[in-house]
Amino acid sequence: MGEVIEGGKVKQMTNIIWFVFIVWFCSNLLSQLAYIIAYGLPYDGVSMLKSLGPIYYFAIIFEVLMWLFIGGIIGKKALEKVNSPFSNPA
């Protein structure tokens, strides 16, 4: 994930996944805001997903994988900070 190999393909893929995550998160917020403005209550996401039928499982798996990816990146960065040697400025 963090190591640049083959002309930066890994770094580029990580940037694309971050972009997808940010777009997904913002679109969820804006969608919920628009629904609350229109109807006064937040929508029930579970019933909306279940109305998709079999695609519902794909959507849930995709969301879980996305959160695992984000958690992995945060965990990796935290471990790098903990394990990094202390640098003394001269």
Biotite code that builds the C-alpha atoms (Angstrom):
import biotite.structure as struc

atoms = struc.array([
    struc.Atom([0.000, 0.000, 0.000], chain_id="A", res_id=1, res_name="MET", atom_name="CA", element="C"),
    struc.Atom([2.557, 2.571, 1.057], chain_id="A", res_id=2, res_name="GLY", atom_name="CA", element="C"),
    struc.Atom([5.538, 1.318, -0.919], chain_id="A", res_id=3, res_name="GLU", atom_name="CA", element="C"),
    struc.Atom([6.050, 2.853, -4.353], chain_id="A", res_id=4, res_name="VAL", atom_name="CA", element="C"),
    struc.Atom([6.694, 0.147, -6.934], chain_id="A", res_id=5, res_name="ILE", atom_name="CA", element="C"),
    struc.Atom([6.322, -0.095, -10.696], chain_id="A", res_id=6, res_name="GLU", atom_name="CA", element="C"),
    struc.Atom([6.241, 3.622, -11.409], chain_id="A", res_id=7, res_name="GLY", atom_name="CA", element="C"),
    struc.Atom([4.070, 4.617, -8.483], chain_id="A", res_id=8, res_name="GLY", atom_name="CA", element="C"),
    struc.Atom([1.086, 2.380, -9.309], chain_id="A", res_id=9, res_name="LYS", atom_name="CA", element="C"),
    struc.Atom([0.479, 1.494, -5.665], chain_id="A", res_id=10, res_name="VAL", atom_name="CA", element="C"),
    struc.Atom([0.543, 5.127, -4.568], chain_id="A", res_id=11, res_name="LYS", atom_name="CA", element="C"),
    struc.Atom([-1.764, 6.091, -7.422], chain_id="A", res_id=12, res_name="GLN", atom_name="CA", element="C"),
    struc.Atom([-4.221, 3.317, -6.496], chain_id="A", res_id=13, res_name="MET", atom_name="CA", element="C"),
    struc.Atom([-4.225, 4.451, -2.864], chain_id="A", res_id=14, res_name="THR", atom_name="CA", element="C"),
    struc.Atom([-4.958, 8.016, -3.969], chain_id="A", res_id=15, res_name="ASN", atom_name="CA", element="C"),
    struc.Atom([-7.844, 6.814, -6.138], chain_id="A", res_id=16, res_name="ILE", atom_name="CA", element="C"),
    struc.Atom([-9.305, 4.785, -3.269], chain_id="A", res_id=17, res_name="ILE", atom_name="CA", element="C"),
    struc.Atom([-9.048, 7.801, -0.953], chain_id="A", res_id=18, res_name="TRP", atom_name="CA", element="C"),
    struc.Atom([-10.825, 9.918, -3.575], chain_id="A", res_id=19, res_name="PHE", atom_name="CA", element="C"),
    struc.Atom([-13.597, 7.312, -3.907], chain_id="A", res_id=20, res_name="VAL", atom_name="CA", element="C"),
    struc.Atom([-14.003, 7.198, -0.129], chain_id="A", res_id=21, res_name="PHE", atom_name="CA", element="C"),
    struc.Atom([-14.240, 10.988, 0.173], chain_id="A", res_id=22, res_name="ILE", atom_name="CA", element="C"),
    struc.Atom([-16.773, 11.229, -2.664], chain_id="A", res_id=23, res_name="VAL", atom_name="CA", element="C"),
    struc.Atom([-18.827, 8.396, -1.132], chain_id="A", res_id=24, res_name="TRP", atom_name="CA", element="C"),
    struc.Atom([-18.806, 9.982, 2.325], chain_id="A", res_id=25, res_name="PHE", atom_name="CA", element="C"),
    struc.Atom([-19.737, 13.452, 1.069], chain_id="A", res_id=26, res_name="CYS", atom_name="CA", element="C"),
    struc.Atom([-22.488, 12.114, -1.168], chain_id="A", res_id=27, res_name="SER", atom_name="CA", element="C"),
    struc.Atom([-23.981, 10.267, 1.808], chain_id="A", res_id=28, res_name="ASN", atom_name="CA", element="C"),
    struc.Atom([-23.974, 13.440, 3.881], chain_id="A", res_id=29, res_name="LEU", atom_name="CA", element="C"),
    struc.Atom([-25.526, 15.528, 1.113], chain_id="A", res_id=30, res_name="LEU", atom_name="CA", element="C"),
    struc.Atom([-28.128, 12.872, 0.361], chain_id="A", res_id=31, res_name="SER", atom_name="CA", element="C"),
    struc.Atom([-29.147, 12.646, 4.012], chain_id="A", res_id=32, res_name="GLN", atom_name="CA", element="C"),
    struc.Atom([-29.276, 16.451, 4.265], chain_id="A", res_id=33, res_name="LEU", atom_name="CA", element="C"),
    struc.Atom([-31.496, 16.744, 1.181], chain_id="A", res_id=34, res_name="ALA", atom_name="CA", element="C"),
    struc.Atom([-33.872, 14.079, 2.535], chain_id="A", res_id=35, res_name="TYR", atom_name="CA", element="C"),
    struc.Atom([-34.081, 15.764, 5.945], chain_id="A", res_id=36, res_name="ILE", atom_name="CA", element="C"),
    struc.Atom([-34.785, 19.138, 4.311], chain_id="A", res_id=37, res_name="ILE", atom_name="CA", element="C"),
    struc.Atom([-37.525, 17.589, 2.150], chain_id="A", res_id=38, res_name="ALA", atom_name="CA", element="C"),
    struc.Atom([-39.208, 15.302, 4.722], chain_id="A", res_id=39, res_name="TYR", atom_name="CA", element="C"),
    struc.Atom([-37.998, 16.452, 8.140], chain_id="A", res_id=40, res_name="GLY", atom_name="CA", element="C"),
    struc.Atom([-36.641, 13.022, 9.134], chain_id="A", res_id=41, res_name="LEU", atom_name="CA", element="C"),
    struc.Atom([-33.547, 11.044, 8.168], chain_id="A", res_id=42, res_name="PRO", atom_name="CA", element="C"),
    struc.Atom([-34.204, 8.167, 5.806], chain_id="A", res_id=43, res_name="TYR", atom_name="CA", element="C"),
    struc.Atom([-33.971, 4.559, 6.883], chain_id="A", res_id=44, res_name="ASP", atom_name="CA", element="C"),
    struc.Atom([-30.858, 3.297, 5.112], chain_id="A", res_id=45, res_name="GLY", atom_name="CA", element="C"),
    struc.Atom([-31.442, -0.384, 5.945], chain_id="A", res_id=46, res_name="VAL", atom_name="CA", element="C"),
    struc.Atom([-34.873, -0.521, 4.329], chain_id="A", res_id=47, res_name="SER", atom_name="CA", element="C"),
    struc.Atom([-33.532, 1.331, 1.298], chain_id="A", res_id=48, res_name="MET", atom_name="CA", element="C"),
    struc.Atom([-30.693, -1.157, 0.920], chain_id="A", res_id=49, res_name="LEU", atom_name="CA", element="C"),
    struc.Atom([-33.024, -4.126, 1.352], chain_id="A", res_id=50, res_name="LYS", atom_name="CA", element="C"),
    struc.Atom([-35.197, -2.778, -1.460], chain_id="A", res_id=51, res_name="SER", atom_name="CA", element="C"),
    struc.Atom([-32.238, -3.389, -3.790], chain_id="A", res_id=52, res_name="LEU", atom_name="CA", element="C"),
    struc.Atom([-32.738, -7.149, -3.513], chain_id="A", res_id=53, res_name="GLY", atom_name="CA", element="C"),
    struc.Atom([-29.648, -9.309, -4.113], chain_id="A", res_id=54, res_name="PRO", atom_name="CA", element="C"),
    struc.Atom([-27.505, -6.244, -4.812], chain_id="A", res_id=55, res_name="ILE", atom_name="CA", element="C"),
    struc.Atom([-27.983, -5.416, -1.118], chain_id="A", res_id=56, res_name="TYR", atom_name="CA", element="C"),
    struc.Atom([-25.327, -7.963, -0.144], chain_id="A", res_id=57, res_name="TYR", atom_name="CA", element="C"),
    struc.Atom([-22.835, -6.527, -2.616], chain_id="A", res_id=58, res_name="PHE", atom_name="CA", element="C"),
    struc.Atom([-23.418, -3.021, -1.249], chain_id="A", res_id=59, res_name="ALA", atom_name="CA", element="C"),
    struc.Atom([-22.899, -4.185, 2.346], chain_id="A", res_id=60, res_name="ILE", atom_name="CA", element="C"),
    struc.Atom([-19.744, -6.151, 1.459], chain_id="A", res_id=61, res_name="ILE", atom_name="CA", element="C"),
    struc.Atom([-18.366, -3.170, -0.471], chain_id="A", res_id=62, res_name="PHE", atom_name="CA", element="C"),
    struc.Atom([-18.988, -0.831, 2.454], chain_id="A", res_id=63, res_name="GLU", atom_name="CA", element="C"),
    struc.Atom([-17.397, -3.206, 4.969], chain_id="A", res_id=64, res_name="VAL", atom_name="CA", element="C"),
    struc.Atom([-14.342, -3.615, 2.725], chain_id="A", res_id=65, res_name="LEU", atom_name="CA", element="C"),
    struc.Atom([-14.054, 0.144, 2.356], chain_id="A", res_id=66, res_name="MET", atom_name="CA", element="C"),
    struc.Atom([-14.106, 0.643, 6.139], chain_id="A", res_id=67, res_name="TRP", atom_name="CA", element="C"),
    struc.Atom([-11.545, -2.135, 6.597], chain_id="A", res_id=68, res_name="LEU", atom_name="CA", element="C"),
    struc.Atom([-9.299, -0.455, 4.034], chain_id="A", res_id=69, res_name="PHE", atom_name="CA", element="C"),
    struc.Atom([-9.574, 2.909, 5.792], chain_id="A", res_id=70, res_name="ILE", atom_name="CA", element="C"),
    struc.Atom([-8.949, 1.248, 9.166], chain_id="A", res_id=71, res_name="GLY", atom_name="CA", element="C"),
    struc.Atom([-5.931, -0.549, 7.741], chain_id="A", res_id=72, res_name="GLY", atom_name="CA", element="C"),
    struc.Atom([-4.432, 2.668, 6.422], chain_id="A", res_id=73, res_name="ILE", atom_name="CA", element="C"),
    struc.Atom([-4.968, 4.455, 9.728], chain_id="A", res_id=74, res_name="ILE", atom_name="CA", element="C"),
    struc.Atom([-3.553, 1.478, 11.646], chain_id="A", res_id=75, res_name="GLY", atom_name="CA", element="C"),
    struc.Atom([-0.525, 1.273, 9.365], chain_id="A", res_id=76, res_name="LYS", atom_name="CA", element="C"),
    struc.Atom([0.205, 4.974, 9.742], chain_id="A", res_id=77, res_name="LYS", atom_name="CA", element="C"),
    struc.Atom([-0.175, 4.709, 13.525], chain_id="A", res_id=78, res_name="ALA", atom_name="CA", element="C"),
    struc.Atom([2.246, 1.772, 13.637], chain_id="A", res_id=79, res_name="LEU", atom_name="CA", element="C"),
    struc.Atom([4.740, 3.638, 11.460], chain_id="A", res_id=80, res_name="GLU", atom_name="CA", element="C"),
    struc.Atom([4.624, 6.588, 13.870], chain_id="A", res_id=81, res_name="LYS", atom_name="CA", element="C"),
    struc.Atom([5.075, 4.341, 16.905], chain_id="A", res_id=82, res_name="VAL", atom_name="CA", element="C"),
    struc.Atom([7.877, 2.308, 15.356], chain_id="A", res_id=83, res_name="ASN", atom_name="CA", element="C"),
    struc.Atom([9.712, 5.172, 13.660], chain_id="A", res_id=84, res_name="SER", atom_name="CA", element="C"),
    struc.Atom([13.073, 6.033, 15.189], chain_id="A", res_id=85, res_name="PRO", atom_name="CA", element="C"),
    struc.Atom([13.252, 9.338, 16.967], chain_id="A", res_id=86, res_name="PHE", atom_name="CA", element="C"),
    struc.Atom([15.142, 11.915, 14.968], chain_id="A", res_id=87, res_name="SER", atom_name="CA", element="C"),
    struc.Atom([17.192, 14.491, 16.844], chain_id="A", res_id=88, res_name="ASN", atom_name="CA", element="C"),
    struc.Atom([17.500, 17.796, 15.024], chain_id="A", res_id=89, res_name="PRO", atom_name="CA", element="C"),
    struc.Atom([21.097, 18.934, 15.194], chain_id="A", res_id=90, res_name="ALA", atom_name="CA", element="C"),
])
